[in-house]
Amino acid sequence: MSDDYGPGPGSDDLRRGLLEKFGGFGIRLIEGRDGTVAALRHLKEMFGYTPSEALAKFKESKSNGILGTVVEVETIVQALRRDGYSYETIASAAKD
């Protein structure tokens, strides 16, 4: 998700810089059915995670509120909405 790097995550340095400057973001179910399985699928597609890595990241985000940068999280939220789930992007109070 970078003009310099094409689809997928940007460099680790760029990602760390964005998280440091703007903090992390998470997702919140607005209403309706839970889209955890779909969110895990999108994490796998976006970051190349294994199923266990995607699940670990998702569980971690439930405890610290951070799933990724605003661009990463908004991409997941848009994909979930296309799948018929009602989620929104939220800013986390914590920073990486």
C-alpha positions, 0 to 999 in steps of 0.5 A: 500500500505504498506508491514506492512499494506497490501493494502490500505493506510498506517498509518496516521503517516507514511503518514504524515511523507512521505508528510513532508519529500518528499512533496505531489504529484498530477496528470496531464492529458497528453492528451486525455479525462479527467478521473476525474470520474475514478480518483474518483472511484480509490480514493474511492477504495483506501481510502474507501472514500464516493463519496462526500469525494473523490470529495472533495479530488480531488477538494482540489488537484486541488487547492493545487496540492497535492493528496497524497504521491508519492506511492498513486498517482502513484498507481492512475496514473497506474490505470487510464492508465489501464483504458485508460487515459493518466495521469502522476504523478507530484510533488507539489511545496507545502508541507502538 
